[in-house]
């Protein structure tokens, strides 16, 4: 019976969670295992290599 309850719990979680959450968790795990840092932790002008999906880019003028 415990197996059925566990299955139901996992199924309910998968059906009700944000569909992007598993991607976020997977990318976070990959980043941690490779020693990468989050984009927000990078410095302005720093050259970086990105992996994963880029959702948006904000481009500001040089005076910003």
C-alpha positions in Angstrom: 0.0 0.0 0.0 2.9 2.4 0.7 4.1 2.0 -2.9 0.7 3.1 -4.2 0.6 6.1 -1.9 4.1 7.1 -3.0 3.2 6.8 -6.6 0.0 8.8 -6.1 2.0 11.5 -4.2 4.6 11.7 -7.0 1.9 11.8 -9.7 0.0 14.6 -7.9 3.2 16.6 -7.4 4.1 16.3 -11.1 0.7 17.3 -12.2 0.4 20.3 -10.0 3.9 21.7 -10.0 5.2 24.5 -12.2 6.3 22.8 -15.5 9.5 24.7 -15.5 10.5 23.6 -12.0 12.1 20.3 -13.0 14.3 22.2 -15.6 15.4 24.7 -13.0 16.3 21.9 -10.6 18.2 20.0 -13.3 20.2 23.0 -14.4 21.0 24.0 -10.8 22.3 20.5 -10.2 24.4 20.6 -13.4 25.8 24.0 -12.6 26.7 22.9 -9.0 28.5 19.8 -10.3 30.5 21.7 -12.8 31.5 24.6 -10.5 29.5 27.1 -12.6 28.1 30.3 -11.1 24.7 31.9 -11.6 24.4 34.7 -14.1 23.3 37.1 -11.4 26.7 36.5 -9.6 28.7 37.5 -12.7 30.3 40.9 -12.9 29.5 43.5 -15.6 31.9 43.1 -18.5 33.0 39.7 -17.4 33.4 37.1 -20.2 31.2 34.1 -19.5 30.2 30.8 -21.1 26.5 30.0 -20.8 24.8 26.6 -20.9 21.0 26.1 -20.8 18.2 28.1 -22.1 18.3 31.9 -22.4 14.8 33.3 -22.0 15.4 37.0 -22.3 18.2 39.6 -22.9 18.0 43.1 -21.7 20.2 45.6 -23.6 20.9 49.0 -22.1 22.6 52.0 -23.6 26.3 52.7 -22.6 25.2 55.4 -20.3 23.4 53.0 -17.9 
